[in-house]
Amino acid sequence: MQLIGMLDSPYVRRTAISLDLLGLRFESQPVSVFRQVDAFRRFNPVVRAPTLVLDDGTALMDSSLILQHAEDMAGPARSLWPAAPAQRVRALRIAGLALAAGEKAVQAVYERDLRPAEKHHAPWLERVHGQIRAAWQALQEEMRLGAVPGAAGGQPLGQAGLTLAVMWHFTQALLPGVAAPQAFPLPAAFSAEAEALPVFRAWPHA
């Protein structure tokens, strides 16, 4: 399999770390959706990262859908989601909040970096920044009440934890100051611990 996309995308990085934890072998192809559009089209004409090209040539896209297929390939024993229903619901909520924070962070970065400065819409950016902080505040509260993402599938952390860690790191790297670590100490500390794991160091934000 080939994973197409740059590790500066939190979705590509989330996918790479997940595939690694699931024990699935793949080749990383760091092709940019901005600087190498023609090269990316050879893998996926939609030019969407991440794209996972399966051994039979099928190209999958969207990190959550890719990882759904990856879970099927790896089997339930290696699943990065808890098996117990109540724990699974809590993990889905944590992952959903982290993905929401990441989605809004990407929107803010695109607005800042891809649109001319004279066309920036300050009220919309303020709204997006508020949504980012709201997601991290909800995660801070979840973790304060004891919903700390745990291990899964024999791995040091599951899908909820790795998604939280990746999205926090992306936000801090690209939007410093929007979600201040001192305001959200529990997600900040959790992400720092995750970033020290070998699998995170193997797939660094680049």
Residue pairs with C-beta under 8 A, 6 or more apart in sequence:
1 19
1 24
1 25
1 26
1 27
1 52
1 53
1 54
1 55
2 26
2 27
2 28
2 29
2 43
2 52
2 53
3 12
3 15
3 16
3 19
3 26
3 27
3 28
3 29
3 50
3 51
3 52
4 29
4 31
4 40
4 43
4 44
4 49
4 50
4 51
4 52
4 53
5 11
5 12
5 15
5 29
5 30
5 31
5 33
5 49
5 50
5 51
6 12
6 30
6 31
6 32
6 33
6 49
6 206
7 13
7 16
7 28
7 30
7 203
7 204
7 205
7 206
8 205
8 206
9 49
9 50
10 102
10 105
10 106
10 166
10 167
10 169
10 170
10 205
11 49
11 50
11 63
11 102
12 49
12 50
12 63
13 166
13 170
13 203
13 205
14 63
14 67
14 162
14 163
14 166
14 167
15 50
15 52
15 63
15 66
15 67
15 70
16 26
16 28
16 50
16 203
17 162
17 166
17 199
17 200
17 203
18 67
18 70
18 80
18 159
18 162
19 26
19 70
20 199
20 202
20 203
21 80
21 153
21 155
21 162
21 199
22 70
22 71
22 73
22 74
22 78
22 80
22 153
23 74
23 78
24 70
24 73
24 74
26 52
29 43
30 206
31 39
31 40
31 43
31 49
32 40
33 40
33 47
33 48
33 49
37 47
40 47
40 49
40 51
41 47
43 51
43 53
43 59
44 51
44 53
44 59
44 61
46 61
48 61
48 62
50 61
50 63
50 66
51 59
51 60
51 61
52 59
52 60
52 61
52 66
52 69
52 70
53 59
53 60
54 60
60 66
60 69
64 99
67 80
67 159
71 79
71 80
71 81
74 153
76 83
77 153
77 154
78 153
78 154
78 155
79 152
79 153
80 152
80 153
80 155
80 158
80 159
80 162
81 88
81 91
81 92
81 152
81 158
81 159
81 160
82 88
82 90
82 91
82 150
82 152
82 158
87 150
90 142
90 147
90 160
91 149
91 152
91 158
91 159
91 160
92 160
93 142
93 147
94 139
94 142
94 147
94 149
94 160
94 161
94 163
94 164
95 159
95 160
95 163
95 164
97 135
97 138
97 139
97 142
98 135
98 139
98 160
98 163
98 164
98 166
98 167
98 168
99 163
99 167
100 131
100 135
101 131
101 132
101 135
101 136
101 139
101 167
101 168
101 171
101 179
102 163
102 166
102 167
102 170
102 171
104 128
104 129
104 131
104 132
104 135
105 132
105 167
105 170
105 171
105 174
105 175
105 178
106 170
107 128
108 125
108 128
108 129
108 132
108 175
108 178
109 174
109 175
111 120
111 121
111 124
111 125
111 128
112 120
112 125
129 175
129 178
132 171
132 175
132 178
132 179
133 178
133 179
133 183
136 168
136 171
136 179
136 183
136 184
136 187
137 183
137 184
139 164
139 184
139 186
139 187
140 183
140 184
140 185
140 186
140 187
143 186
143 187
143 190
144 186
148 186
148 190
149 157
149 158
149 160
149 161
149 164
149 190
150 157
150 158
150 161
151 157
151 158
152 158
152 159
156 197
157 165
157 194
157 197
161 190
161 194
162 194
164 187
164 190
164 191
164 194
165 190
165 191
165 194
165 195
165 200
168 179
168 187
168 188
168 190
168 191
169 191
169 195
169 205
170 205
171 178
171 179
172 179
172 181
173 205
181 188
194 200
195 201
